[in-house]
């Protein structure tokens, strides 16, 4: 290619001199050959430039210097012309070579900067996802695909499958991690070399290792926490069975022993039978609570949702509390236009009976338990409030935990509020504790589109 450029430049210069020969002397037209030398010098290397200079002097001598068509240097002007051409070729060639070298270095620096920018952007994105705890197997290919050119075409592709699937216009580099392998694909022609792709793959592999190790540790930690909680739950259940069941069983056993004695009045016999009946019901409630808690923790609540009027549910729950022997006043202040909710009525009645029973147990004598509610912010809310001495700040985050009873001797088995939360959340609701106006438990559900009134 360099020889062709030299021959083409000399030929064009020769034709130009021939065309202009009638207008001025050949000596004045030597500058045209000098332009040809400079043209080749700028485009090609010094050897080609020197060859062009010599060829130009020979063409000028052969075609335009007398005697023509003979290679004979008979005038000092020819020697001077050759010297000028050679000096121009050497000087301009050196300057052109220096410029080309600088341009190549600048282009290389630009390419390197572009490569480093893309690398930094991709690594920063992956690192951010790792810190955020995202699944690296899902996010890494998506983050890589977001690195695009001006036309929106992906420059990088990541595939965490072990078998490569390289396209013709891609560099494929293995993405080796400690636990699995994948491939990094970089599109050719964007200034990236295979070494650049290999360096990026090594950095991404380290981040993938960190993410996978974090996931492994998190899984182990979750398993350990689940095991610990299961052990705590087993211990709590055993404690509940051994402690809470002991009192009613002792009472039942004592009453049964008393009934075996023959000399009992009808009143004493009735009292002993009442003890056996009430303590048996107490044991049955505790067994029911334990079974409900186990269903909740196993995710087997399975509510049967239907349209529910919370006023009817609350009224039924209050009646249950009164039927259990409580004569404490319960003030129900629910609006008539309270929207219906979609939930399991029997489970909600269980929730509100537990809440009302708790409120009655902790309320001062003569101070009614207040049940209020309303609809706002897209939710229907019912609040059960008592005026007792409240819950200590340190215990408020634990009240919904199973078997948590605090230090109050009036506390029951510690299952009621845990069961309330389980049933409420299973019905897509929320239960919250508030101490702003007494001790208040707010149960809320999202407002659903109301059913059409029946004809």
Buried (B, 14 or more C-beta within 10 A) or exposed (E): EBEEBBBEBBEBBBEBBEEEBEEEEBBEBBEBBBBBBBBBBBBBBBEBBBBBBBBBBBBBBBBBBEEEEEEEBEEEEBEEBBEBBBEBBBEBBEEBBEEEEEEEEEEEEEBEEEBEEBBEEBBEBBBEBBEEEBEBBEBBBEBBEEBEEEEEEBBBBBBBEEEBEEEEEBBBBBBBBEEBBBBBBBBBEBBBEEEBBBBBBBBBBEBBBBBBEBBEEEEEEEEEEEEEEEEEBEEBBEEBEEEBBEEBEEBBEBBEEBBEEEEBEEEEBEBBEEBBEBBBEBBEBBEEBBEBBEBBBEEEBEBEBEEBBBBEBBBBBBBBBEEEEBEBEBEBEBEEEBBBBBBBBBBBBBBBBBBBBBBBBBBEEEEBBBBBBBBEEEBBBBBBBBBBEEBEEEBBEEBBBBBBBBEBEEBBBBBBBBBBBBBBEBBBBBBBBEEEEBBBBBBBBEBBEEEEEEE
